[in-house]
């Protein structure tokens, strides 16, 4: 009898704990999504009035995003992150280089090929290039690049190689090969790096890096090595697509039609998108589930309770992603296009720049992977690097990225490489003077920033502006936005690292 009471009390305590965590996640998500919603509502009542059905659909999409993001983040905490950490620990304990290498290649390929964002981008590429680049070829090529660089990133952690030197060599190689590539391929390559590091892959990669680095004896090295793996993997996507361009015989051409869902129904787009998103996410999670079950059979051997908790986490992740991506695709994208199009038609460039900057500031806060990254940064540094500070720097960087992208659209002579080349040169140069921890954080954040919210709402906004701007190229300018969003956090967070470095040196002097 008493044992039964204790069991019931334990279950009640566990459920109360789950409820508290869910409420905390809900609070975070509300702070993230409400600013975007408020900005669109202000624009609706001032510069860009929206049709009634579009506005209601947008608000319903916001509701879906709030519910989905809350459930997703909860699922990541109890499912995806523990799986990644366990796999990282298992690989580190094996003490066999070939096992780390083989597992890196397999996991890297399956995680990448599972990412819903990559399939969405690849589908867009196939459509706008008139079939010159097929969806399957983009997905496979990018996944191979991710797998190779993820493996290289794992070896870097095991052998204590400096991240900045490895990134210098990788981006130097990208620069050399990029000289022989077309501007269309370069835009797609840099966008692919953002699309592959989405809501599903980032939590897993971060946990994998943490799992391997946490078993190293040197505590400082462990802290630094927890970051950088996502940045390395992102570079793999760029490298793979640029190498692909050398073997491509067809010219990239095509256009991206400005198209808003014609249906005036509020619920029809949601009913259409939900089963499609569910199918994509099942395909996305299946390889991860099978890999986990394989490791569980031969390595983890978790208790029944821990196993059930992890499986619940995967289920919550699935449900959350379905709601989140349905809200984004059915409620947000059309509104992004219409707002951008109507704003550009007003003929006030300063207004387009201002709205672009503000949207960049707030949309990044609604990215699911951003919360996973900033939470891990605070945990790994034991609170020394506050997540609020990282969010502020990230937000400012992405705001500038969207504003610069509007400059590219409004002034057709300004090209993507005018920003990317100096931007990456500055990023690599700064990496030699900032603390190593911030180098890893910054390059991880570059991939994390360009997730589903940014790659849909901001991309749609940019395409709307480009469609209404004479001389702008909807295809090139649209894809370039994601590339810009992936670049600016590299500089913003490394500058933050310099500030922390100066601050800590001053504290040492004052103490002496």
C-alpha positions, 0 to 999 in steps of 0.5 A: 500500500505504502509502495503504491502511494510512493509510486503515485507521489513519484509520478505526480512529482514527475508530471509537475516537473514536466508541467513546469518545464513546459510552462517555462518553454511556453514563456520563452516562445511567447517572448520570441513569436509575439514581436514578429506578430506585433510588427506584422499587425502594425504594418497591416494597420499602416503601410501594408494592409492585408486581406482579411483571410491572409491576416487571420491565417497569419495569426493562426500560423502564429498560434501553431508556431507557439504550440509547436515550438513549445512542444518541440523544445520540450522534446529536444530536452528529453529526447534528441539531446540525450541521444546525441550525448549518449552517442558522443560518449559511446564513440569517445569510450570506444577509443578507436579512430576508425569507429569515430570516423565511420560513425561520423560519416554514417551519422552525418549523412543520415542526420543531414538527409533527414533535415526537412529544411534541406528538402524544402531548399532543394525543392526550391532549387529544382523549381527555379533552375528549370530542373538543371539541379534536381532535388535528389542531387542537391540533397545527396551532394550536401549530405555527403559534404556534411558527413565528411566535414562532421567526421573531420570535426569529430577528429578535431575534437579527439586530436585537440586541433585548433578550430580557427586553423581548420576553418581557415584552410576550409574557407580558403579552399572554398574561396579558391574553388568558388573563383571557378563557380557561377554566382548562382551556385555560390548563392545556393551553396551558402544557402545550403549550409544554412538549410542543413543546420536546422531544427533537427540537426543542430540539437543532435550535433551539439549534443554529439560534440558535447558527448565526446568533448566531455570525456576529455580530461582537460576541462578547458579544452572540453568547454571549447570543443563543445562548439564548432562542430555545427560550423564545420558541418555547415562548411561541408555543405558549401564545399560540396555544392561548389565542387558540384558546380565544377562538374555541372554542364548546364547553365543555372536559369529560371525564375521564382514566381511571386505567388500567394495562395489563391484560396481565401479559405483560412483552414485549407492551407493548414489542412494541406500542409500538415500531412505533408509536414508530418510525412517529411518529419517521419522521414527525417526522424526515422534514421535517427530513431533506427540509429538510437535503437541500434546503439541501445541494443549494443551500447547504451542499454538504458533502463526501461524508464530512461528508454521510455522517456527518450522515446517520448522525447522523440514523439514530442519532437515530431509533434512539435515540428509538425505544428511549427512547420505547418504554422510557418508554411501555411500562415507566415510565408504568404504574408511575408511575400505580400508585406515585402511586395507592397512595402517596396511598391511604396517607393520608400527605400528607407522604409524597406531597409528599416522594416528588414532590419527590425524583422531580422532582429525579432525573427531570429528569436523565434528560431527553435535551434537558436534556443537550443544553442544559447541554452547549451552555451550558458550550461557549458560555460556555467553561466559565464556567457549569458544566453541573453547576451548571445541572443542580443548579439545574434539578433543584431547580426541578423538584423544587419544581414537582412538590411544589407540584403535589402540593399542588394535588392534595391541596388542591382549593381551590388552583388552577393560576393561583395558582402560574403568575401570581406565578411568571411575574411574578417570572420577568419581573421578575428578568430585568431584573436578571440577566445577559442570558445567564441570561435566555435560558438560563432561558427555554430551560430552562423548555421543555427541562425538560418533556420525554418523561420528565417528561411521562410518568412525572411526569404518570402519577404525578400522575394516580395521586395525583389519582385516589386523592384525593377532590375532585381533578380528574384532567384539570386537575391532571394537565395542570397538572404539566407547566405547573408543571415548565416554570415553576420553571426560569425562576426557579431559573436566573435566581436562579443568574444573580444568584449568578454576578453577585454573585460576579463583582462581588465578584471585581472588588472583591477584585482592585482 
